[in-house]
Amino acid sequence: MSLLVVGSIAIDSVETPCGTADEVMGGSAVYFSYAASIFGDVRLVGAVGQDFPREFHEALQERPIDLEGLEVVEGKTFRWEGAYKGDMAQAETRDVKLNVFEDFQPEVPAVFRDSEFVFLANGSPYTQIHVLDQMESPEFALADTMNLWIENERDGLLELMNRVDALILNDAEARQLSEDANLLRAARWICNRGPDYCIIKKGEHGSLLRGPDGIFVLPAFPSENLTDPTGAGDSFAGGLMGYLASEAKVDMEALKQGLAHGTVTASFTLEDFSTDSLGNVTTDQLDQRMQEFLRCTQLKA
């Protein structure tokens, strides 16, 4: 089934204990699209400036990503500079220049408006609602958010939650939004305000899913090769949504499988800077790592 992502496309500069990467491709829509395109075609809506490198554009074109919704507008591309230290659990933002992304009001191409699966990457909830207003009748809409919108556009976020099927956010954001330190209660609070499902990302501690049929928890993939965690959360969402769209099914069992596929997909992102590792993943490699993950998480009765 058709899958649409609307989000940021960026040029990143990153420093980690493993080295540095300057002027590399990044952004939520990029990581999501790379991950989801392992499972099938992706429709991308985003904006870049006139400085967006030709090789980045060509790299996107080489994947099963439909760029009909990619706008090249006057100005410069969104840029982010950050660093990770120690266990690399948190990013330190050194510089952000929103540039063309600051005034980005996404216009979904007519040929994309029948998309059955929709991922609203992190952005203003009013912008995310603007996207939903253009869609015909998606089967499943998943929205991401962050502390900025929880603090400054809470009313818009609550309105958005009544329009989507699922909300994805990290553990700190779930606590902030619900004003409850307990993640199980936080997830229930979120589901009681609109979404059927709440997905909470817990970094190295895995993820939590709450839905109409209860709770599901999953560990992270046990990896010894951590180079750069940038984009891991969007790759997780891309693997999840890519799997759901490929299966053309959404229920608790499908979402459990989707979380596992998202977890494994994101584990490749961590192993190199930008999309260098994720971009080379084959379906065979993904399946092999899925089997390894299953062996790590299975219990005998």
Secondary structure, 3 states (H helix, E strand, C coil): CCEEEECCCEEEEEEECCEEEEEEEECHHHHHHHHHCCCCCEEEEEEECCCCCHHHHHHHHCCCEEEEEEEECCCCCEEEEEEECCCCCCEEEEEEECHHHCCCCCCCCHHHCCCCEEEECCCCHHHHHHHHHHCCCCCEEEEECCHHHHHHCHHHHHHHHCCCCEEEEEHHHHHHHHCCCCHHHHHHHHHCCCCCEEEEECHHHCEEEEECCEEEEECCCCCCCCCCCCCHHHHHHHHHHHHHHHHCCCCHHHHHHHHHHHHHHHHHHCCCCCCCCHHHCCHHHHHHHHHHHHHHHCCCC
